[in-house]
Every structure is written in C-alpha cells, then in structure tokens.
C-alpha cells in the first residue's frame, strides 16, 4: 500500500523503542516540552506523558496549576515570542508545537522558536499541522502552518509532522445553542468528513515524542468514519438523551460566526473544506489504528464522553 493510502508520508516502518534511555538497568527519563498545554490536544497529551512517567514542561500563556501531578511543571510562555519560551526549553529533549489561532493569522514566525530549540539541546520536534497542507498545499488559509512545517523540517532536528483532519471538539461551538435552544446551527449539513478525536491526536503525539522511528514522517490523522453535521447533531442528541434540531446556515452566516474567533483567511479556507471537500479530505486514514494498534474513537464516543459540556 502506498504512503498516500496509509495516512503517512514516510520511509520504512516505525520502530517502538522508547526514547527514555537505560543505563545498567536504570532509566533516564526525557524532558518533553508541550506548547498549547491547556488546549484540546495539549491537556490530554500532558496527562498521557505524565502517566507514562515522563518529565513534562506544560507551556501555555496562562498556565493552570499542575494540581500536584508528578513530573509536570507549568511555565507561562508565548509561541509568538521565542524569548519567553527559552526558560521552558532548558534541559529539554523533545518539543511539541501547537500553533495558536492568532499566530496562524501572522502573529509570529517559527525561525526564532526553532533556533531556541536547537540552542537548548532539543533533539526531537513534533508539530501539529493540518491535513489541508497535504490536500491544498497552496491554500492561503494554512500558509502559516506550512511555514512552521518547513522550518521544523529544515531545523536539523528529528522532526515529525502530524496532519489531522477536522476536530470533533470544533462542535463545542454549538454548546451555547444546544443548552439554550436544543438547536445546532451549522453549514453544509449533509457534507461528511472523518472528524478526529483530539484524545487520539494526543495519544499519537505521545507515542511519537517517546519513541524512535518517526523522524522525517508526516502522519495524516482522521477519525474512523465520515460523519456530517446533521449526523453529528443526531449523535450528540443521543448522547444527551434529548432530541436536537439542526438548522443549516448559509456559508455567509457561518463565516460571520467563525471570524469572531478565527482569522478571516483561516475561516474561508475552513469553509472551503467543509463545503466542498477534496477526496483526500473525505478519506478515512488508517494511520491512527496503525500507530496505536486500535481503532480511532468515533464521534459518538467523543460525544458520550463530553456530553456534560453541552448540558
């Protein structure tokens, strides 16, 4: 099966050798720095790494207390300001980069961040990008993420790029109308995409950060089945145990809502995918199952897990 059909662009099969080093039976744990540590991917990633016994530096602009989690320290830093990131990188072996929306809008570049990582002795970097960079390489909406990919790939470090499709957590934007009106407002009601559970992204990222064999790879990550907004609404209603109404927005109406929290170019590019997905964006990638040895989580399973957020 070709790389395009396995959900990754790579050379040879990955190994499963832990990055933690052993000397005479004693294990030396690595230090892993996680940016975006309080987000939908960062939070479960920090938990997964800490649960595996790794030392973790959790970086965010407004870090929360680590609640006494062994091996985790919280550091305030901004990915758009490399100087603020340097203290977090001291002694680090690996770095996970999650680029926030305002940086996607041009709020900062990767060169200084990469230089800081190299000068701090980091040897492995994993960047969370987007499937769009593979399916629409000229799309202006995700140009900044392409620049981050290129900077990481040219860093001289062991790099891995994760390209997920649409996140299941994007539907949290429906929470207010579900609570108040038991109604979902969204565009393109019948267009189905294989949305991915951020917990699966975190599990893949934890594996890549801890193990060897992923250097120079681009992993495309999706959920197990394409599901439309109307079908997502039905699944969410079933998880809540209440009927929900689906109201289809026009593209213009959806755009007006999205630009409240996304740069205009990112909103436009996202709507292009949601409304007229290319074959590569509709395709279910087998990469999550191949990497984790289990099927990716379904949208319904995600909805069951987070139903309280919509009540």
Secondary structure, DSSP 8 states (H G I E B T S, - for coil): --HHHHTEE-SS-----BSSEEETTEEE--EEEEESTTSTTHHHHHHHHHHTT-EEEEEETT----TT-TTEEEEE-BTTBHHHHHHHHTT-SEEEEE--HHIIIII--SHHHHHHHHHTT--EEEEE--THHHH-TT-GGGHHHHHHHHHHHTSSSEEEEEEE--BGGGGGGGHHHHHHHSEEEEE-TT-EE--B-HHHHHHHHHHHHHBSS-TTEEEEE--SS-EEHHHHHHHHHHHHTS--EEEEE-HHHHHHHHTTTS-HHHHHHHHHHHHS--HHHHS--SHHHHHHSS----HHHHHHHHGGGG-
